[in-house]
């Protein structure tokens, strides 16, 4: 349970960091579409981070994406 909460906290920090960086990088008069882009980029980076955490965290198997069939 603790590792799940740690992963959620890390992913929330990744989202907040990316959104904060994007807010600083975008030019000053922000429109609604700029906020949409910032949220989209932050969500995309967070989803990539989730994917990497799940693949790296399942170190039990050497081949994560393929499963051998039973004969």
KETOR-623849 format. One record per residue: residue in one letter; y, z, x of N, C-alpha, C in turn. Coordinates in steps of 0.05 Angstrom, whole numbers, plus 5000, padded with zeros to 4 digits. Each point is the difference from the previous one (the first is absolute). Layout:
<sites>
AYZXYZXYZX/...
</sites>
This chain:
<sites>
X497650005016502450004984502550005017/X499950155022502350015018500749745013/X497949845007500549755013501249804980/X499350024975501149824980503050064996/X500750264999502850074998501549925025/X498850025023501449915024500449705000/X498149854990500349714999502349924980/X500050144977502149954980502750065012/X500250225015502650085012500949805021/X498149905016500749805020500949744987/X498749924979500749754986502750034986/X500650234989502650054988502249995021/X499450115024502049995022500449725010/X497849845001500349725008501749854980/X499650044974501649874980502950075002/X500650265003502750105002501449905026/X498549995022501149905025500849714998/X498149844989500649714998502349954981/X500150144978502249974981502650085012/X500050225016502550095013500949805021/X498149905015500849805021501149754987/X498749914978501049764987502750044987/X500650244990502650064989502249995022/X499350085024501949995022500349715011/X497949844999500149735011501449804982/X499750044974501249814981503050015001/X501449784996502950005000501250174978/X502450095003501350224985500049964969/X501149794989500150004970497249924989/X498450214993497349954991500049934970/X498549804993499749924972497350104991/X499449954974497550084989497649865014/X500449755007497849855013499550115028/X502050115013499650125026498250254998/X500550164980498350244995497149914994/X499749784985497449904994498549915025/X501449875019498849925025499250245017/X501850205001499450245015497550144989/X499850034974497750134988497449845005/X500349734999497749835004498950025029/X501850005019499250025028498850275006/X501250214989499050275005497250034987/X499649894977497450014987497949845015/X500849765010498149845016499150145025/X501950125014499450145025498250244994/X500550144978498450234992497249924993/X499749774986497349914993498449915025/X501449885019498649935025499250265015/X501750204999499350265013497650134986/X499949984973497750114985497449855009/X500249745001497749845008499050085028/X501950025019499250075027498950285002/X501150194985498950275000497250014988/X499549854979497450004988497949865018/X500849795013498149865017499450165025/X502150125012499750165024498650264993/X500450114977498850254992497149984994/X499049774993497249964994498549925026/X500050175019498849945026497050035000/X498850054977497150034999498649735005/X501149794990498849745003501549835020/X498649835014501449835019501149754986/X498749934978500949764986500850084971/X502650034995501050114975499849804977/X500549755006500449804979497449864991/X497950035014497549874993497850204997/X498249954981497850184995497449845002/X498150115014497449865002498450034974/X498649794993498450014976497350145006/X499050134979497350125003498049784997/X498049995017497949794998497850094981/
</sites>
